[in-house]
Amino acid sequence: MARTLTLRPVPFYKRIGGFSAAGFQSWRPALALWGVGTGVTLSLLLSNTPIFKNDVLTKIPLFGNIWVDNTPAEDKPF
């Protein structure tokens, strides 16, 4: 006996903007990787910006001491 494929469309009230939760679950790993990649890229590009360095990078629990500037004020050129 051959099996037939039956499609059960998601009701309209369970979709948000044409997307359903079941459809989102298949995209979740790819979206997570893109999010992590974007965060790492922004961190690397903005690591020399003083505001980002002081407000974000120095507050990372284990690696924050890497970006702390201990240079005395008289040794800084500007």
All heavy atoms as a GROMACS GRO file, in nm:
protein
  609
    1MET      N    1   0.084  -0.117   0.000
    1MET     CA    2   0.000   0.000   0.000
    1MET      C    3   0.089   0.124   0.000
    1MET      O    4   0.176   0.139   0.083
    1MET     CB    5  -0.091  -0.003   0.123
    1MET     CG    6  -0.181   0.114   0.132
    1MET     SD    7  -0.290   0.097   0.271
    1MET     CE    8  -0.439   0.065   0.185
    2ALA      N    9   0.071   0.209  -0.093
    2ALA     CA   10   0.152   0.328  -0.107
    2ALA      C   11   0.102   0.438  -0.013
    2ALA      O   12  -0.018   0.455   0.007
    2ALA     CB   13   0.146   0.378  -0.250
    3ARG      N   14   0.196   0.507   0.042
    3ARG     CA   15   0.160   0.619   0.129
    3ARG      C   16   0.141   0.744   0.044
    3ARG      O   17   0.213   0.766  -0.053
    3ARG     CB   18   0.270   0.647   0.230
    3ARG     CG   19   0.283   0.542   0.333
    3ARG     CD   20   0.383   0.588   0.434
    3ARG     NE   21   0.391   0.492   0.543
    3ARG     CZ   22   0.469   0.504   0.646
    3ARG    NH1   23   0.548   0.608   0.656
    3ARG    NH2   24   0.470   0.413   0.740
    4THR      N   25   0.050   0.823   0.082
    4THR     CA   26   0.028   0.949   0.012
    4THR      C   27   0.067   1.064   0.104
    4THR      O   28   0.048   1.057   0.226
    4THR     CB   29  -0.119   0.965  -0.030
    4THR    OG1   30  -0.200   0.961   0.086
    4THR    CG2   31  -0.158   0.856  -0.128
    5LEU      N   32   0.124   1.163   0.046
    5LEU     CA   33   0.165   1.280   0.121
    5LEU      C   34   0.048   1.376   0.133
    5LEU      O   35  -0.009   1.419   0.033
    5LEU     CB   36   0.282   1.349   0.050
    5LEU     CG   37   0.337   1.473   0.119
    5LEU    CD1   38   0.396   1.438   0.254
    5LEU    CD2   39   0.442   1.536   0.030
    6THR      N   40   0.014   1.406   0.256
    6THR     CA   41  -0.094   1.502   0.277
    6THR      C   42  -0.036   1.628   0.340
    6THR      O   43   0.038   1.622   0.438
    6THR     CB   44  -0.203   1.444   0.370
    6THR    OG1   45  -0.142   1.406   0.493
    6THR    CG2   46  -0.269   1.324   0.306
    7LEU      N   47  -0.064   1.738   0.282
    7LEU     CA   48  -0.017   1.866   0.333
    7LEU      C   49  -0.125   1.929   0.418
    7LEU      O   50  -0.240   1.939   0.377
    7LEU     CB   51   0.019   1.960   0.218
    7LEU     CG   52   0.136   1.915   0.131
    7LEU    CD1   53   0.152   2.011   0.015
    7LEU    CD2   54   0.262   1.909   0.212
    8ARG      N   55  -0.086   1.970   0.536
    8ARG     CA   56  -0.178   2.038   0.626
    8ARG      C   57  -0.128   2.181   0.642
    8ARG      O   58  -0.033   2.205   0.715
    8ARG     CB   59  -0.183   1.968   0.760
    8ARG     CG   60  -0.236   1.829   0.752
    8ARG     CD   61  -0.245   1.766   0.888
    8ARG     NE   62  -0.279   1.626   0.875
    8ARG     CZ   63  -0.234   1.530   0.952
    8ARG    NH1   64  -0.153   1.560   1.051
    8ARG    NH2   65  -0.270   1.406   0.933
    9PRO      N   66  -0.189   2.274   0.576
    9PRO     CA   67  -0.142   2.412   0.588
    9PRO      C   68  -0.167   2.466   0.729
    9PRO      O   69  -0.261   2.428   0.798
    9PRO     CB   70  -0.224   2.488   0.484
    9PRO     CG   71  -0.343   2.403   0.458
    9PRO     CD   72  -0.302   2.261   0.485
   10VAL      N   73  -0.077   2.553   0.769
   10VAL     CA   74  -0.090   2.617   0.900
   10VAL      C   75  -0.203   2.719   0.892
   10VAL      O   76  -0.208   2.799   0.800
   10VAL     CB   77   0.042   2.686   0.939
   10VAL    CG1   78   0.029   2.756   1.072
   10VAL    CG2   79   0.156   2.585   0.941
   11PRO      N   80  -0.296   2.716   0.987
   11PRO     CA   81  -0.406   2.813   0.984
   11PRO      C   82  -0.354   2.956   0.992
   11PRO      O   83  -0.248   2.983   1.047
   11PRO     CB   84  -0.489   2.779   1.108
   11PRO     CG   85  -0.445   2.645   1.151
   11PRO     CD   86  -0.308   2.623   1.098
   12PHE      N   87  -0.430   3.046   0.938
   12PHE     CA   88  -0.389   3.186   0.930
   12PHE      C   89  -0.365   3.247   1.068
   12PHE      O   90  -0.274   3.326   1.087
   12PHE     CB   91  -0.494   3.268   0.854
   12PHE     CG   92  -0.456   3.412   0.840
   12PHE    CD1   93  -0.356   3.449   0.752
   12PHE    CD2   94  -0.517   3.510   0.915
   12PHE    CE1   95  -0.318   3.581   0.739
   12PHE    CE2   96  -0.481   3.641   0.903
   12PHE     CZ   97  -0.381   3.677   0.814
   13TYR      N   98  -0.443   3.209   1.167
   13TYR     CA   99  -0.429   3.269   1.299
   13TYR      C  100  -0.303   3.221   1.371
   13TYR      O  101  -0.263   3.278   1.473
   13TYR     CB  102  -0.553   3.243   1.386
   13TYR     CG  103  -0.579   3.097   1.417
   13TYR    CD1  104  -0.523   3.038   1.528
   13TYR    CD2  105  -0.659   3.020   1.334
   13TYR    CE1  106  -0.546   2.905   1.557
   13TYR    CE2  107  -0.683   2.888   1.362
   13TYR     CZ  108  -0.626   2.830   1.474
   13TYR     OH  109  -0.650   2.699   1.502
   14LYS      N  110  -0.234   3.118   1.322
   14LYS     CA  111  -0.111   3.071   1.383
   14LYS      C  112   0.013   3.123   1.310
   14LYS      O  113   0.124   3.087   1.342
   14LYS     CB  114  -0.107   2.918   1.385
   14LYS     CG  115  -0.204   2.858   1.483
   14LYS     CD  116  -0.182   2.710   1.494
   14LYS     CE  117  -0.276   2.650   1.596
   14LYS     NZ  118  -0.255   2.506   1.610
   15ARG      N  119  -0.006   3.208   1.211
   15ARG     CA  120   0.104   3.267   1.136
   15ARG      C  121   0.117   3.414   1.169
   15ARG      O  122   0.018   3.482   1.192
   15ARG     CB  123   0.081   3.250   0.986
   15ARG     CG  124   0.096   3.107   0.941
   15ARG     CD  125   0.078   3.099   0.793
   15ARG     NE  126  -0.066   3.093   0.765
   15ARG     CZ  127  -0.118   3.111   0.646
   15ARG    NH1  128  -0.043   3.139   0.544
   15ARG    NH2  129  -0.248   3.101   0.628
   16ILE      N  130   0.238   3.461   1.168
   16ILE     CA  131   0.265   3.604   1.190
   16ILE      C  132   0.337   3.653   1.067
   16ILE      O  133   0.452   3.615   1.042
   16ILE     CB  134   0.349   3.627   1.317
   16ILE    CG1  135   0.274   3.576   1.438
   16ILE    CG2  136   0.384   3.773   1.331
   16ILE    CD1  137   0.354   3.580   1.566
   17GLY      N  138   0.274   3.736   0.990
   17GLY     CA  139   0.334   3.790   0.869
   17GLY      C  140   0.369   3.684   0.767
   17GLY      O  141   0.465   3.697   0.693
   18GLY      N  142   0.297   3.576   0.764
   18GLY     CA  143   0.324   3.469   0.669
   18GLY      C  144   0.422   3.366   0.719
   18GLY      O  145   0.450   3.268   0.651
   19PHE      N  146   0.477   3.384   0.840
   19PHE     CA  147   0.573   3.290   0.897
   19PHE      C  148   0.507   3.215   1.011
   19PHE      O  149   0.434   3.272   1.092
   19PHE     CB  150   0.697   3.362   0.949
   19PHE     CG  151   0.771   3.435   0.841
   19PHE    CD1  152   0.762   3.572   0.830
   19PHE    CD2  153   0.849   3.365   0.751
   19PHE    CE1  154   0.830   3.639   0.731
   19PHE    CE2  155   0.918   3.431   0.652
   19PHE     CZ  156   0.908   3.568   0.641
   20SER      N  157   0.535   3.087   1.021
   20SER     CA  158   0.481   3.008   1.131
   20SER      C  159   0.595   2.961   1.220
   20SER      O  160   0.712   2.967   1.183
   20SER     CB  161   0.405   2.887   1.076
   20SER     OG  162   0.493   2.800   1.010
   21ALA      N  163   0.563   2.912   1.339
   21ALA     CA  164   0.664   2.864   1.432
   21ALA      C  165   0.736   2.741   1.376
   21ALA      O  166   0.856   2.724   1.396
   21ALA     CB  167   0.601   2.831   1.566
   22ALA      N  168   0.664   2.655   1.306
   22ALA     CA  169   0.728   2.537   1.249
   22ALA      C  170   0.827   2.576   1.140
   22ALA      O  171   0.934   2.515   1.128
   22ALA     CB  172   0.620   2.445   1.191
   23GLY      N  173   0.795   2.676   1.063
   23GLY     CA  174   0.887   2.722   0.962
   23GLY      C  175   1.009   2.791   1.020
   23GLY      O  176   1.120   2.782   0.968
   24PHE      N  177   0.991   2.858   1.133
   24PHE     CA  178   1.102   2.926   1.199
   24PHE      C  179   1.201   2.826   1.258
   24PHE      O  180   1.321   2.852   1.260
   24PHE     CB  181   1.049   3.018   1.308
   24PHE     CG  182   1.157   3.081   1.391
   24PHE    CD1  183   1.237   3.181   1.338
   24PHE    CD2  184   1.180   3.040   1.520
   24PHE    CE1  185   1.337   3.238   1.413
   24PHE    CE2  186   1.279   3.097   1.596
   24PHE     CZ  187   1.358   3.196   1.543
   25GLN      N  188   1.153   2.713   1.305
   25GLN     CA  189   1.242   2.616   1.370
   25GLN      C  190   1.346   2.562   1.275
   25GLN      O  191   1.457   2.530   1.317
   25GLN     CB  192   1.160   2.504   1.430
   25GLN     CG  193   1.074   2.554   1.543
   25GLN     CD  194   1.053   2.452   1.651
   25GLN    OE1  195   1.099   2.342   1.641
   25GLN    NE2  196   0.983   2.492   1.755
   26SER      N  197   1.315   2.551   1.149
   26SER     CA  198   1.415   2.502   1.055
   26SER      C  199   1.522   2.608   1.024
   26SER      O  200   1.632   2.574   0.986
   26SER     CB  201   1.348   2.457   0.926
   26SER     OG  202   1.286   2.566   0.862
   27TRP      N  203   1.490   2.735   1.044
   27TRP     CA  204   1.585   2.843   1.019
   27TRP      C  205   1.666   2.881   1.143
   27TRP      O  206   1.760   2.960   1.134
   27TRP     CB  207   1.511   2.967   0.970
   27TRP     CG  208   1.469   2.957   0.828
   27TRP    CD1  209   1.350   2.913   0.781
   27TRP    CD2  210   1.548   2.989   0.714
   27TRP    NE1  211   1.348   2.917   0.645
   27TRP    CE2  212   1.469   2.964   0.600
   27TRP    CE3  213   1.677   3.037   0.697
   27TRP    CZ2  214   1.516   2.984   0.473
   27TRP    CZ3  215   1.723   3.058   0.570
   27TRP    CH2  216   1.643   3.032   0.460
   28ARG      N  217   1.629   2.829   1.258
   28ARG     CA  218   1.691   2.872   1.383
   28ARG      C  219   1.844   2.853   1.387
   28ARG      O  220   1.915   2.945   1.427
   28ARG     CB  221   1.625   2.801   1.500
   28ARG     CG  222   1.662   2.860   1.631
   28ARG     CD  223   1.580   2.809   1.745
   28ARG     NE  224   1.528   2.675   1.726
   28ARG     CZ  225   1.455   2.611   1.813
   28ARG    NH1  226   1.422   2.670   1.924
   28ARG    NH2  227   1.411   2.490   1.790
   29PRO      N  228   1.901   2.739   1.347
   29PRO     CA  229   2.048   2.726   1.353
   29PRO      C  230   2.121   2.825   1.261
   29PRO      O  231   2.222   2.884   1.300
   29PRO     CB  232   2.074   2.583   1.308
   29PRO     CG  233   1.945   2.511   1.325
   29PRO     CD  234   1.838   2.613   1.310
   30ALA      N  235   2.068   2.846   1.142
   30ALA     CA  236   2.132   2.940   1.050
   30ALA      C  237   2.124   3.083   1.103
   30ALA      O  238   2.223   3.158   1.094
   30ALA     CB  239   2.066   2.931   0.913
   31LEU      N  240   2.011   3.121   1.158
   31LEU     CA  241   1.997   3.256   1.213
   31LEU      C  242   2.089   3.276   1.334
   31LEU      O  243   2.144   3.384   1.354
   31LEU     CB  244   1.852   3.283   1.251
   31LEU     CG  245   1.754   3.294   1.134
   31LEU    CD1  246   1.612   3.306   1.186
   31LEU    CD2  247   1.789   3.411   1.045
   32ALA      N  248   2.106   3.172   1.414
   32ALA     CA  249   2.196   3.181   1.530
   32ALA      C  250   2.341   3.201   1.484
   32ALA      O  251   2.414   3.283   1.540
   32ALA     CB  252   2.184   3.057   1.616
   33LEU      N  253   2.383   3.127   1.383
   33LEU     CA  254   2.520   3.143   1.331
   33LEU      C  255   2.542   3.282   1.272
   33LEU      O  256   2.647   3.343   1.294
   33LEU     CB  257   2.549   3.036   1.227
   33LEU     CG  258   2.581   2.898   1.282
   33LEU    CD1  259   2.595   2.798   1.170
   33LEU    CD2  260   2.707   2.902   1.366
   34TRP      N  261   2.445   3.332   1.198
   34TRP     CA  262   2.457   3.466   1.142
   34TRP      C  263   2.461   3.571   1.253
   34TRP      O  264   2.534   3.670   1.244
   34TRP     CB  265   2.342   3.496   1.047
   34TRP     CG  266   2.367   3.445   0.909
   34TRP    CD1  267   2.318   3.330   0.854
   34TRP    CD2  268   2.449   3.504   0.809
   34TRP    NE1  269   2.364   3.316   0.727
   34TRP    CE2  270   2.445   3.421   0.695
   34TRP    CE3  271   2.526   3.620   0.805
   34TRP    CZ2  272   2.515   3.451   0.580
   34TRP    CZ3  273   2.595   3.649   0.689
   34TRP    CH2  274   2.589   3.564   0.578
   35GLY      N  275   2.384   3.552   1.358
   35GLY     CA  276   2.386   3.646   1.470
   35GLY      C  277   2.519   3.647   1.543
   35GLY      O  278   2.573   3.754   1.575
   36VAL      N  279   2.574   3.530   1.569
   36VAL     CA  280   2.704   3.522   1.636
   36VAL      C  281   2.812   3.581   1.547
   36VAL      O  282   2.899   3.656   1.594
   36VAL     CB  283   2.736   3.375   1.674
   36VAL    CG1  284   2.880   3.360   1.717
   36VAL    CG2  285   2.643   3.327   1.782
   37GLY      N  286   2.808   3.549   1.420
   37GLY     CA  287   2.908   3.605   1.327
   37GLY      C  288   2.901   3.755   1.318
   37GLY      O  289   3.005   3.824   1.314
   38THR      N  290   2.781   3.810   1.317
   38THR     CA  291   2.764   3.955   1.313
   38THR      C  292   2.818   4.019   1.440
   38THR      O  293   2.885   4.123   1.436
   38THR     CB  294   2.616   3.991   1.294
   38THR    OG1  295   2.570   3.931   1.173
   38THR    CG2  296   2.595   4.140   1.289
   39GLY      N  297   2.789   3.958   1.555
   39GLY     CA  298   2.838   4.012   1.682
   39GLY      C  299   2.989   4.010   1.692
   39GLY      O  300   3.051   4.108   1.737
   40VAL      N  301   3.051   3.903   1.649
   40VAL     CA  302   3.197   3.894   1.652
   40VAL      C  303   3.259   3.994   1.556
   40VAL      O  304   3.357   4.062   1.589
   40VAL     CB  305   3.242   3.750   1.618
   40VAL    CG1  306   3.391   3.742   1.593
   40VAL    CG2  307   3.203   3.655   1.730
   41THR      N  308   3.202   4.007   1.437
   41THR     CA  309   3.255   4.102   1.339
   41THR      C  310   3.244   4.246   1.390
   41THR      O  311   3.341   4.324   1.378
   41THR     CB  312   3.180   4.088   1.205
   41THR    OG1  313   3.194   3.955   1.159
   41THR    CG2  314   3.234   4.185   1.102
   42LEU      N  315   3.131   4.283   1.447
   42LEU     CA  316   3.117   4.418   1.502
   42LEU      C  317   3.213   4.442   1.617
   42LEU      O  318   3.268   4.552   1.631
   42LEU     CB  319   2.973   4.442   1.546
   42LEU     CG  320   2.874   4.466   1.434
   42LEU    CD1  321   2.733   4.477   1.490
   42LEU    CD2  322   2.909   4.591   1.358
   43SER      N  323   3.234   4.341   1.700
   43SER     CA  324   3.329   4.356   1.811
   43SER      C  325   3.471   4.380   1.760
   43SER      O  326   3.544   4.463   1.815
   43SER     CB  327   3.327   4.233   1.900
   43SER     OG  328   3.202   4.218   1.959
   44LEU      N  329   3.510   4.308   1.656
   44LEU     CA  330   3.644   4.327   1.603
   44LEU      C  331   3.658   4.462   1.533
   44LEU      O  332   3.762   4.528   1.546
   44LEU     CB  333   3.677   4.214   1.505
   44LEU     CG  334   3.702   4.078   1.569
   44LEU    CD1  335   3.719   3.972   1.462
   44LEU    CD2  336   3.823   4.081   1.660
   45LEU      N  337   3.556   4.504   1.459
   45LEU     CA  338   3.566   4.631   1.388
   45LEU      C  339   3.561   4.751   1.483
   45LEU      O  340   3.624   4.853   1.456
   45LEU     CB  341   3.454   4.642   1.284
   45LEU     CG  342   3.465   4.547   1.165
   45LEU    CD1  343   3.341   4.559   1.078
   45LEU    CD2  344   3.590   4.576   1.085
   46LEU      N  345   3.488   4.738   1.591
   46LEU     CA  346   3.473   4.850   1.684
   46LEU      C  347   3.568   4.843   1.804
   46LEU      O  348   3.559   4.924   1.895
   46LEU     CB  349   3.328   4.856   1.735
   46LEU     CG  350   3.224   4.890   1.630
   46LEU    CD1  351   3.085   4.877   1.690
   46LEU    CD2  352   3.246   5.029   1.576
   47SER      N  353   3.662   4.747   1.806
   47SER     CA  354   3.746   4.728   1.923
   47SER      C  355   3.842   4.845   1.946
   47SER      O  356   3.889   4.863   2.058
   47SER     CB  357   3.826   4.598   1.911
   47SER     OG  358   3.914   4.604   1.802
   48ASN      N  359   3.871   4.925   1.846
   48ASN     CA  360   3.959   5.041   1.865
   48ASN      C  361   3.884   5.168   1.900
   48ASN      O  362   3.946   5.270   1.928
   48ASN     CB  363   4.044   5.065   1.739
   48ASN     CG  364   4.150   4.958   1.725
   48ASN    OD1  365   4.198   4.905   1.823
   48ASN    ND2  366   4.185   4.928   1.602
   49THR      N  367   3.753   5.166   1.897
   49THR     CA  368   3.673   5.281   1.932
   49THR      C  369   3.667   5.293   2.085
   49THR      O  370   3.625   5.200   2.153
   49THR     CB  371   3.530   5.268   1.876
   49THR    OG1  372   3.539   5.241   1.737
   49THR    CG2  373   3.451   5.394   1.900
   50PRO      N  374   3.711   5.406   2.142
   50PRO     CA  375   3.718   5.417   2.288
   50PRO      C  376   3.584   5.397   2.359
   50PRO      O  377   3.579   5.335   2.465
   50PRO     CB  378   3.770   5.558   2.311
   50PRO     CG  379   3.838   5.595   2.185
   50PRO     CD  380   3.766   5.524   2.076
   51ILE      N  381   3.476   5.447   2.303
   51ILE     CA  382   3.345   5.432   2.369
   51ILE      C  383   3.306   5.286   2.375
   51ILE      O  384   3.262   5.236   2.479
   51ILE     CB  385   3.238   5.515   2.295
   51ILE    CG1  386   3.267   5.664   2.312
   51ILE    CG2  387   3.099   5.482   2.347
   51ILE    CD1  388   3.177   5.752   2.231
   52PHE      N  389   3.322   5.215   2.265
   52PHE     CA  390   3.287   5.071   2.263
   52PHE      C  391   3.381   4.993   2.354
   52PHE      O  392   3.339   4.901   2.424
   52PHE     CB  393   3.296   5.019   2.119
   52PHE     CG  394   3.251   4.877   2.103
   52PHE    CD1  395   3.116   4.847   2.102
   52PHE    CD2  396   3.342   4.774   2.090
   52PHE    CE1  397   3.073   4.716   2.087
   52PHE    CE2  398   3.301   4.644   2.075
   52PHE     CZ  399   3.166   4.614   2.074
   53LYS      N  400   3.508   5.030   2.354
   53LYS     CA  401   3.605   4.959   2.437
   53LYS      C  402   3.573   4.975   2.586
   53LYS      O  403   3.573   4.878   2.662
   53LYS     CB  404   3.746   5.013   2.408
   53LYS     CG  405   3.855   4.934   2.477
   53LYS     CD  406   3.991   4.999   2.458
   53LYS     CE  407   4.032   4.999   2.315
   53LYS     NZ  408   4.169   5.053   2.297
   54ASN      N  409   3.540   5.097   2.628
   54ASN     CA  410   3.513   5.123   2.770
   54ASN      C  411   3.377   5.072   2.814
   54ASN      O  412   3.362   5.025   2.927
   54ASN     CB  413   3.525   5.272   2.799
   54ASN     CG  414   3.667   5.320   2.786
   54ASN    OD1  415   3.762   5.244   2.803
   54ASN    ND2  416   3.683   5.446   2.752
   55ASP      N  417   3.278   5.082   2.728
   55ASP     CA  418   3.142   5.046   2.767
   55ASP      C  419   3.111   4.899   2.750
   55ASP      O  420   3.025   4.845   2.819
   55ASP     CB  421   3.041   5.128   2.688
   55ASP     CG  422   3.041   5.274   2.727
   55ASP    OD1  423   3.099   5.306   2.832
   55ASP    OD2  424   2.985   5.355   2.652
   56VAL      N  425   3.175   4.831   2.656
   56VAL     CA  426   3.138   4.693   2.625
   56VAL      C  427   3.253   4.596   2.653
   56VAL      O  428   3.239   4.502   2.732
   56VAL     CB  429   3.092   4.680   2.478
   56VAL    CG1  430   3.060   4.536   2.443
   56VAL    CG2  431   2.970   4.768   2.453
   57LEU      N  432   3.366   4.617   2.589
   57LEU     CA  433   3.473   4.517   2.593
   57LEU      C  434   3.535   4.501   2.731
   57LEU      O  435   3.573   4.390   2.770
   57LEU     CB  436   3.581   4.551   2.490
   57LEU     CG  437   3.536   4.542   2.344
   57LEU    CD1  438   3.650   4.584   2.253
   57LEU    CD2  439   3.489   4.403   2.310
   58THR      N  440   3.549   4.608   2.807
   58THR     CA  441   3.609   4.596   2.940
   58THR      C  442   3.516   4.530   3.040
   58THR      O  443   3.561   4.490   3.147
   58THR     CB  444   3.651   4.734   2.993
   58THR    OG1  445   3.536   4.818   2.996
   58THR    CG2  446   3.760   4.795   2.909
   59LYS      N  447   3.390   4.513   3.005
   59LYS     CA  448   3.293   4.453   3.098
   59LYS      C  449   3.268   4.305   3.070
   59LYS      O  450   3.183   4.244   3.134
   59LYS     CB  451   3.163   4.530   3.093
   59LYS     CG  452   3.182   4.671   3.146
   59LYS     CD  453   3.056   4.748   3.154
   59LYS     CE  454   3.083   4.877   3.225
   59LYS     NZ  455   3.080   4.993   3.145
   60ILE      N  456   3.344   4.245   2.977
   60ILE     CA  457   3.334   4.101   2.953
   60ILE      C  458   3.398   4.030   3.071
   60ILE      O  459   3.512   4.062   3.108
   60ILE     CB  460   3.403   4.063   2.819
   60ILE    CG1  461   3.332   4.131   2.703
   60ILE    CG2  462   3.405   3.913   2.801
   60ILE    CD1  463   3.402   4.113   2.570
   61PRO      N  464   3.330   3.933   3.134
   61PRO     CA  465   3.380   3.877   3.260
   61PRO      C  466   3.523   3.822   3.257
   61PRO      O  467   3.603   3.859   3.340
   61PRO     CB  468   3.280   3.766   3.291
   61PRO     CG  469   3.155   3.807   3.222
   61PRO     CD  470   3.199   3.880   3.100
   62LEU      N  471   3.560   3.736   3.168
   62LEU     CA  472   3.692   3.673   3.173
   62LEU      C  473   3.798   3.746   3.093
   62LEU      O  474   3.916   3.739   3.125
   62LEU     CB  475   3.683   3.527   3.124
   62LEU     CG  476   3.596   3.434   3.208
   62LEU    CD1  477   3.587   3.297   3.145
   62LEU    CD2  478   3.649   3.425   3.349
   63PHE      N  479   3.760   3.816   2.988
   63PHE     CA  480   3.856   3.877   2.898
   63PHE      C  481   3.857   4.029   2.905
   63PHE      O  482   3.925   4.093   2.825
   63PHE     CB  483   3.826   3.835   2.754
   63PHE     CG  484   3.826   3.687   2.734
   63PHE    CD1  485   3.708   3.619   2.714
   63PHE    CD2  486   3.944   3.616   2.738
   63PHE    CE1  487   3.707   3.483   2.697
   63PHE    CE2  488   3.945   3.479   2.721
   63PHE     CZ  489   3.827   3.412   2.700
   64GLY      N  490   3.787   4.088   2.997
   64GLY     CA  491   3.777   4.234   3.003
   64GLY      C  492   3.907   4.303   3.036
   64GLY      O  493   3.930   4.417   2.996
   65ASN      N  494   3.996   4.236   3.109
   65ASN     CA  495   4.122   4.300   3.148
   65ASN      C  496   4.217   4.320   3.030
   65ASN      O  497   4.313   4.396   3.040
   65ASN     CB  498   4.193   4.215   3.254
   65ASN     CG  499   4.116   4.217   3.384
   65ASN    OD1  500   4.047   4.313   3.415
   65ASN    ND2  501   4.126   4.110   3.461
   66ILE      N  502   4.192   4.255   2.920
   66ILE     CA  503   4.278   4.272   2.802
   66ILE      C  504   4.267   4.414   2.749
   66ILE      O  505   4.368   4.472   2.706
   66ILE     CB  506   4.237   4.171   2.693
   66ILE    CG1  507   4.266   4.029   2.740
   66ILE    CG2  508   4.309   4.199   2.562
   66ILE    CD1  509   4.211   3.923   2.648
   67TRP      N  510   4.150   4.473   2.754
   67TRP     CA  511   4.127   4.605   2.696
   67TRP      C  512   4.137   4.720   2.795
   67TRP      O  513   4.117   4.835   2.758
   67TRP     CB  514   3.991   4.608   2.628
   67TRP     CG  515   3.987   4.525   2.506
   67TRP    CD1  516   4.038   4.557   2.384
   67TRP    CD2  517   3.931   4.395   2.493
   67TRP    NE1  518   4.018   4.454   2.296
   67TRP    CE2  519   3.952   4.353   2.360
   67TRP    CE3  520   3.865   4.308   2.579
   67TRP    CZ2  521   3.909   4.230   2.313
   67TRP    CZ3  522   3.823   4.186   2.533
   67TRP    CH2  523   3.845   4.147   2.401
   68VAL      N  524   4.172   4.693   2.920
   68VAL     CA  525   4.186   4.800   3.018
   68VAL      C  526   4.318   4.873   2.991
   68VAL      O  527   4.423   4.810   2.975
   68VAL     CB  528   4.184   4.742   3.162
   68VAL    CG1  529   4.216   4.849   3.263
   68VAL    CG2  530   4.049   4.681   3.191
   69ASP      N  531   4.310   5.004   2.982
   69ASP     CA  532   4.428   5.086   2.952
   69ASP      C  533   4.491   5.133   3.083
   69ASP      O  534   4.436   5.217   3.154
   69ASP     CB  535   4.389   5.205   2.865
   69ASP     CG  536   4.509   5.283   2.818
   69ASP    OD1  537   4.622   5.230   2.825
   69ASP    OD2  538   4.490   5.396   2.770
   70ASN      N  539   4.609   5.080   3.117
   70ASN     CA  540   4.679   5.117   3.241
   70ASN      C  541   4.793   5.215   3.216
   70ASN      O  542   4.876   5.237   3.303
   70ASN     CB  543   4.736   4.990   3.307
   70ASN     CG  544   4.626   4.898   3.352
   70ASN    OD1  545   4.518   4.942   3.389
   70ASN    ND2  546   4.651   4.769   3.348
   71THR      N  547   4.795   5.278   3.099
   71THR     CA  548   4.900   5.375   3.067
   71THR      C  549   4.877   5.503   3.146
   71THR      O  550   4.765   5.555   3.147
   71THR     CB  551   4.897   5.406   2.916
   71THR    OG1  552   4.899   5.285   2.843
   71THR    CG2  553   5.014   5.493   2.876
   72PRO      N  554   4.982   5.556   3.213
   72PRO     CA  555   4.964   5.682   3.286
   72PRO      C  556   4.929   5.796   3.191
   72PRO      O  557   4.964   5.796   3.074
   72PRO     CB  558   5.101   5.706   3.350
   72PRO     CG  559   5.172   5.576   3.344
   72PRO     CD  560   5.114   5.500   3.230
   73ALA      N  561   4.860   5.895   3.243
   73ALA     CA  562   4.811   6.007   3.161
   73ALA      C  563   4.926   6.085   3.098
   73ALA      O  564   4.913   6.135   2.986
   73ALA     CB  565   4.724   6.099   3.245
   74GLU      N  566   5.041   6.097   3.168
   74GLU     CA  567   5.152   6.175   3.112
   74GLU      C  568   5.222   6.103   2.997
   74GLU      O  569   5.296   6.164   2.921
   74GLU     CB  570   5.254   6.212   3.220
   74GLU     CG  571   5.318   6.092   3.288
   74GLU     CD  572   5.244   6.047   3.412
   74GLU    OE1  573   5.139   6.104   3.445
   74GLU    OE2  574   5.294   5.955   3.478
   75ASP      N  575   5.198   5.972   2.980
   75ASP     CA  576   5.259   5.898   2.870
   75ASP      C  577   5.171   5.890   2.746
   75ASP      O  578   5.216   5.840   2.643
   75ASP     CB  579   5.294   5.756   2.915
   75ASP     CG  580   5.410   5.755   3.014
   75ASP    OD1  581   5.485   5.854   3.018
   75ASP    OD2  582   5.423   5.655   3.086
   76LYS      N  583   5.050   5.939   2.755
   76LYS     CA  584   4.959   5.937   2.640
   76LYS      C  585   4.982   6.062   2.557
   76LYS      O  586   4.987   6.173   2.611
   76LYS     CB  587   4.813   5.930   2.687
   76LYS     CG  588   4.781   5.799   2.756
   76LYS     CD  589   4.638   5.795   2.800
   76LYS     CE  590   4.608   5.668   2.874
   76LYS     NZ  591   4.472   5.663   2.922
   77PRO      N  592   4.996   6.048   2.425
   77PRO     CA  593   5.026   6.166   2.344
   77PRO      C  594   4.910   6.266   2.332
   77PRO      O  595   4.933   6.383   2.308
   77PRO     CB  596   5.062   6.109   2.207
   77PRO     CG  597   4.996   5.975   2.203
   77PRO     CD  598   4.991   5.926   2.344
   78PHE      N  599   4.788   6.221   2.347
   78PHE     CA  600   4.675   6.313   2.330
   78PHE      C  601   4.592   6.316   2.452
   78PHE      O  602   4.518   6.255   2.497
   78PHE     CB  603   4.592   6.277   2.207
   78PHE     CG  604   4.672   6.286   2.081
   78PHE    CD1  605   4.714   6.173   2.014
   78PHE    CD2  606   4.705   6.410   2.029
   78PHE    CE1  607   4.787   6.183   1.897
   78PHE    CE2  608   4.777   6.419   1.912
   78PHE     CZ  609   4.819   6.306   1.846
   0.00000   0.00000   0.00000
